[in-house]
Amino acid sequence: MEKIQMTTPLVEMDGDEMTRILWQIIKDELITPFVDLKTEYYDLGLEHRNETNDQVTIDSAEATKKYGVAVKCATITPNAARVEEYNLKEMWKSPNGTIRAILDGTVFRAPIVVKGIEPCVRNWKKPITIARHAYGDVYKATEMKIPAAGKVELVYTKEDGSEERALIHNFTGAGVIQGQHNLCDSIESFARSCFNYALDVKQDLWFATKDTISKQYDHTFKDIFQEIFDAEYKEKFDAAGIEYFYTLIDDAVARVMKSEGGFIWACKNYDGDVMSDMLSSAFGSLAMMTSVLVSPHGYFEYEAAHGTVQRHYYKHLKGEKTSTNSVATIFAWSGALRKRGELDGLTDLMTFADNLERACIETIESGKMTGDLARITSLPNPTTLDSEEFIRAIRETLTSYYA
């Protein structure tokens, strides 16, 4: 077949470990045989981030502002063990956190539903999308160990030099403290991204925090959402026949478990991190989850919602076969290609993205899958494929559409 043409490059952010291996195989087997792929490449592998003092991460985010659409491989956020393993100059910050802060976006994550992989919650009939605020809270926190008795305060120094103080705790012994922050501008962007996304997909939007306990921090989120909704979106939601409502996070958890799905659940940064992992696992597999960072400024960054699959990578280095699920990474590519086609008016590219996703789903539903799915599928006698075999099986299905 003649390759499908692109006019504007994607920003390509390469990553680490097993997902980096799969990244190249996906490109070689599922993308470049069909698409004349144009990307601006950034190596976000940990070694290169270390060499550039993490400047490459900043550069990739700025490039996303320029081109509008990025696709990102999973990356390592180093801990103390990784600093030693990779001989790092310092414990570099999460690349996802850096990119999210620069793009001012909201992360939307939804399970990829296939026949034969039933949710653990039997009444879930439709996907549940998590909208995760992508700035601040614990991910931007400052921490301090308190060695002995003493007083700890919050201090706000105004530009005129005057101060406001609030007591955190009078310590009688050792302890620990953590200071978090957020920005009203970022919360407003979060709210508008959620409202716009709900209108795009025509689904109800829930928002949940713990404002009964956090009467200023969390209540600020609640108030901003409600003010923007009332002023800008209520009539649009009514016209679309969808609903927005606020509830406590604990009430939201209870309601989610009893629901049929088919809605968007907006969460603060940490809540969204945890709940998206819970939902992806409950729907079948961490590797069966789409993830897109949506900025109200018109930037989109698609990625897999899972990590770098470290255990499989070490097996791969020993020459052992792995059966690593690459679906989320494939859907990151398809999502980015579809959005690129949409923005550039390239219907062939959009159709290819649809076909790539359909090929993944049909391959699994035919009984060919990776080990994580074979262990939980209700399909009889599934065929467990290794990492490369699974991608090649998807290519066979995809090729049949263009025969």
C-alpha positions in Angstrom: 0.0 0.0 0.0 1.0 3.6 -0.5 2.0 5.1 2.8 -0.3 7.5 4.5 1.1 11.0 4.5 1.6 13.4 7.4 2.0 17.1 7.2 3.0 18.2 10.7 5.4 16.2 12.9 4.4 14.6 16.2 6.6 15.2 19.2 8.1 11.8 20.0 9.3 11.2 23.6 11.2 8.0 23.9 11.5 6.3 27.3 13.0 3.5 29.5 13.4 -0.2 30.0 10.9 -2.7 28.5 8.6 0.0 27.2 11.5 1.5 25.2 12.1 -1.9 23.6 8.4 -2.2 22.7 8.3 1.4 21.5 10.7 0.6 18.7 9.0 -2.7 17.8 5.6 -0.9 17.6 7.1 1.7 15.3 8.8 -0.9 13.1 5.8 -3.3 12.9 2.7 -1.2 13.2 3.4 2.4 12.3 6.1 2.9 9.6 5.0 0.2 7.3 1.7 2.1 6.9 2.5 5.7 7.7 5.2 8.1 6.4 5.9 8.9 10.0 7.1 12.4 10.8 8.3 13.1 14.4 10.5 15.5 16.3 12.4 13.0 18.5 13.4 13.5 22.1 15.2 10.8 24.1 13.7 10.9 27.6 15.6 7.8 28.7 17.0 8.2 32.1 20.6 8.2 30.9 20.0 11.0 28.5 18.0 13.0 31.0 21.0 12.7 33.3 23.4 13.8 30.6 21.3 16.9 29.8 20.5 17.8 33.4 16.9 17.1 32.5 16.9 19.9 29.9 15.6 17.3 27.3 12.4 16.9 29.3 11.8 20.7 29.2 12.7 20.9 25.5 10.2 18.1 24.7 7.4 19.9 26.5 8.2 23.2 24.7 8.2 21.3 21.4 4.7 20.0 22.3 3.6 23.6 22.6 5.0 24.3 19.1 3.5 21.3 17.4 0.4 20.6 19.5 0.5 16.8 19.7 3.0 14.5 21.5 3.3 10.8 22.1 5.3 9.6 25.1 6.9 6.3 26.2 6.9 5.3 29.8 9.8 6.7 31.8 11.6 6.1 35.1 11.1 8.5 38.0 14.3 7.8 39.9 14.4 6.9 43.6 17.5 6.3 45.7 18.0 2.9 44.3 17.8 4.2 40.7 20.3 7.0 41.5 22.8 4.3 42.4 21.9 2.0 39.6 22.2 4.6 36.9 25.0 6.7 38.6 22.8 9.8 38.4 24.0 13.3 39.2 20.9 13.8 41.3 17.4 12.3 41.9 15.7 13.9 38.8 12.0 14.8 39.1 9.2 12.9 37.4 9.3 13.7 33.7 5.5 13.5 33.6 5.2 16.0 36.4 7.6 18.4 34.6 5.7 18.1 31.3 2.3 18.5 33.0 3.4 21.6 34.8 4.7 23.2 31.5 1.6 22.3 29.5 -0.8 23.1 32.3 -2.9 20.1 31.4 -5.4 17.6 32.8 -4.8 13.8 32.4 -7.8 11.8 31.2 -7.5 8.0 31.6 -10.0 5.4 30.5 -9.9 1.6 30.4 -9.7 -0.2 27.0 -12.6 -2.6 27.1 -12.5 -5.9 25.2 -14.8 -8.9 25.2 -13.5 -11.7 27.4 -11.9 -9.4 29.9 -14.7 -8.7 32.4 -14.4 -6.0 35.1 -14.0 -7.2 38.7 -17.0 -5.0 39.5 -19.8 -6.9 37.9 -22.1 -4.0 37.4 -19.6 -1.9 35.4 -20.9 -2.0 31.8 -19.2 1.1 30.4 -15.7 2.6 30.8 -15.1 5.1 33.6 -12.8 8.0 32.7 -10.5 9.5 35.4 -9.7 13.2 34.9 -6.6 13.9 37.0 -5.4 17.3 37.8 -1.8 17.5 36.6 -0.2 20.1 38.8 0.8 20.6 42.5 -0.3 18.9 45.7 2.1 16.1 46.9 4.0 16.1 43.6 5.2 19.6 44.2 5.4 19.3 48.0 8.3 20.4 50.2 9.1 18.1 53.1 11.1 18.3 56.3 12.0 15.9 59.0 11.6 17.4 62.5 14.4 16.1 64.7 13.1 17.2 68.1 10.7 19.3 70.0 9.8 22.7 68.4 7.2 24.8 66.7 6.4 24.6 63.0 4.4 27.3 61.2 3.2 28.3 57.7 4.6 31.7 56.9 3.3 33.9 54.0 5.5 36.9 53.3 3.7 39.5 51.2 5.5 41.7 48.7 5.4 44.6 51.1 7.3 42.4 53.7 4.4 41.9 56.1 3.6 38.3 57.2 0.7 36.0 57.9 1.4 32.9 60.1 -0.5 29.8 60.9 0.6 27.2 63.4 1.1 23.7 61.9 2.0 21.9 65.1 3.9 22.2 68.4 6.1 19.2 68.3 7.1 17.5 71.6 9.4 15.1 69.8 10.6 14.1 66.4 8.2 14.1 63.4 7.8 15.0 59.8 6.0 17.8 57.9 5.0 18.4 54.3 3.9 21.6 52.6 1.7 21.5 49.5 0.5 24.2 47.2 -1.7 24.7 44.1 -2.5 27.7 41.8 -5.9 29.1 41.1 -4.9 29.5 37.5 -4.1 25.8 37.2 -7.3 24.8 39.0 -9.3 27.0 36.5 -7.5 25.2 33.6 -8.3 21.9 35.2 -12.0 22.8 35.5 -12.3 24.0 31.9 -10.5 21.0 30.5 -12.9 18.7 32.4 -16.0 20.6 31.3 -14.8 20.8 27.6 -13.9 17.1 27.6 -17.3 16.1 29.1 -19.1 18.1 26.4 -16.9 16.5 23.7 -17.7 13.0 24.8 -21.2 13.9 26.1 -20.8 12.2 29.5 -21.7 13.3 33.0 -18.9 14.8 35.0 -18.3 14.2 38.7 -15.8 16.1 40.8 -14.8 15.0 44.3 -12.5 16.3 47.0 -12.5 16.3 50.9 -13.7 19.8 51.5 -15.3 18.9 54.8 -11.8 18.4 56.3 -9.7 20.6 54.0 -11.9 23.7 54.4 -9.6 26.0 52.5 -7.4 24.0 50.2 -9.9 21.5 48.9 -12.8 23.9 49.2 -11.0 26.3 46.8 -11.1 23.5 44.2 -14.8 23.0 44.8 -15.6 26.7 44.6 -13.6 27.3 41.4 -15.3 24.4 39.6 -18.8 25.6 40.6 -18.1 29.2 39.7 -16.8 28.3 36.2 -19.6 25.8 35.6 -22.4 28.3 36.6 -20.8 31.1 34.6 -19.7 29.3 31.4 -21.0 25.8 31.1 -24.4 25.2 32.8 -26.4 26.1 29.7 -24.1 24.0 27.5 -24.5 21.0 29.8 -28.2 21.3 29.8 -28.3 21.5 26.0 -26.1 18.4 25.8 -28.3 16.5 28.3 -25.4 15.8 30.7 -24.8 16.7 34.3 -22.1 18.1 36.5 -22.1 17.6 40.2 -19.8 17.7 43.2 -19.5 15.1 45.9 -17.1 14.1 48.7 -14.3 11.8 47.6 -15.5 9.0 49.9 -19.1 9.3 48.7 -17.7 9.2 45.1 -15.9 6.0 45.7 -19.1 4.4 47.1 -21.1 5.6 44.1 -18.5 4.5 41.6 -18.6 0.9 42.9 -22.4 0.8 42.5 -22.6 2.5 39.1 -22.7 1.1 35.6 -19.9 3.5 34.4 -20.0 5.7 31.4 -19.0 9.0 33.1 -16.0 11.2 33.9 -14.6 11.3 37.4 -12.5 14.4 38.1 -9.9 14.1 40.9 -7.1 16.1 42.4 -3.6 15.0 41.5 -2.9 12.3 44.0 -6.5 11.0 44.1 -6.4 10.7 40.3 -3.1 8.8 40.4 -4.5 6.2 42.8 -8.0 5.9 41.4 -6.8 5.5 37.8 -4.6 2.6 38.8 -7.5 1.1 40.8 -9.9 1.4 37.8 -7.4 0.1 35.3 -6.7 -3.0 37.4 -10.4 -3.5 38.2 -11.2 -3.3 34.5 -8.6 -5.9 33.6 -5.0 -4.8 33.4 -2.8 -1.7 34.0 -1.7 -2.1 30.4 -5.2 -1.7 29.1 -5.6 2.0 29.9 -5.5 5.1 27.6 -4.0 8.3 28.9 -4.0 11.7 27.4 -2.8 15.0 28.8 -5.2 17.8 27.5 -4.3 21.4 27.9 -6.9 24.1 27.6 -4.4 25.9 25.4 -4.8 23.2 22.7 -1.9 20.8 23.5 -2.3 17.0 23.7 0.2 14.5 25.0 -0.6 10.8 24.7 1.1 8.1 26.8 0.7 4.7 28.4 -0.7 4.9 32.0 1.7 2.3 33.3 5.4 2.2 34.2 8.5 0.9 32.4 7.9 -2.8 33.2 11.3 -3.2 35.0 10.9 -6.9 35.8 10.4 -7.8 32.2 13.3 -5.6 31.1 15.7 -7.5 33.3 14.4 -10.8 31.8 14.9 -9.3 28.3 18.5 -8.4 29.1 19.1 -12.0 30.1 17.8 -13.1 26.7 14.6 -14.5 28.2 11.2 -14.2 26.4 8.7 -11.9 27.9 5.0 -11.6 27.4 4.6 -7.8 27.9 1.3 -6.2 27.1 1.9 -3.3 24.7 -1.7 -2.2 24.1 -1.6 1.0 26.1 1.6 2.1 24.3 0.0 1.2 21.0 -3.1 3.3 21.9 -0.8 6.2 22.8 0.5 6.1 19.3 -3.0 5.7 17.8 -4.4 8.6 19.9 -1.6 10.9 18.9 -1.9 10.0 15.2 -5.7 10.5 15.3 -5.4 13.9 16.9 -2.7 14.9 14.5 -5.0 13.8 11.6 -7.9 15.7 13.2 -5.9 18.9 13.6 -4.4 18.7 10.1 -7.6 17.5 8.3 -6.1 14.1 7.3 -8.9 11.6 7.3 -6.6 8.8 6.1 -4.5 9.2 9.2 -7.5 9.3 11.5 -8.9 6.1 9.8 -5.5 4.4 10.3 -5.6 5.2 14.0 -9.1 3.8 14.3 -7.9 0.6 12.4 -4.9 0.2 14.6 -7.0 0.2 17.8 -9.6 -2.1 16.1 -6.8 -4.5 15.2 -5.6 -4.6 18.8 -9.0 -5.4 20.1 -9.9 -7.9 17.4 -6.6 -9.7 18.0 -7.3 -10.1 21.7 -10.9 -11.1 21.1 -9.8 -13.8 18.7 -7.9 -15.4 21.6 -4.4 -14.1 20.9 -3.0 -12.2 23.9 -0.2 -11.6 26.3 0.2 -13.5 29.6 -1.5 -10.8 31.8 -4.7 -11.1 29.8 -4.5 -14.9 29.3 -4.6 -15.3 33.1 -7.9 -13.4 33.5 -9.8 -13.9 30.3 -13.1 -15.7 30.1 -12.4 -16.8 26.5 -11.8 -20.5 26.1 -8.2 -21.8 25.4 -6.5 -18.5 24.8 -3.1 -18.4 23.0 -0.4 -16.7 25.1 2.0 -14.9 22.9 5.4 -13.3 23.8 5.9 -9.6 23.4 7.0 -9.6 19.8 4.6 -12.3 18.7 1.6 -10.3 20.1 2.7 -7.2 18.1 3.2 -9.2 15.0 -0.3 -10.8 15.4 -1.8 -7.3 15.6 0.1 -6.4 12.4 -1.4 -9.4 10.6 -4.9 -8.2 11.6 -4.1 -4.6 10.6 -2.6 -5.6 7.3 -5.8 -7.5 6.4 -7.7 -4.2 6.5 -5.5 -2.8 3.7 -5.2 -6.0 1.6 
